[in-house]
Amino acid sequence: MVVCDIYRDMASNQVTHDRSRCRNCGFEAPGGDDEWRRIEVPKLGRMTQCPHCESTDIITSR
């Protein structure tokens, strides 16, 4: 892996300003928007969930 590959990987993992993205399916919506599901998880608290694939692996803008 060369330096330009590292920068390309870093850029692809960043979130567009004020948007959140699901790392599983790529769904994007504004951070905190009603499109995202909010779930209560015992011992963890409130989590954001993707409405498309139900993943909680979300990169948030907040």
ABEGO torsion letter per residue (X at the ends): XBAAAAAAAAAAABBBBGBBBBAAAGBBBBBGBAABBBBBBBGAEBBBBBAAAGBABBBBAX
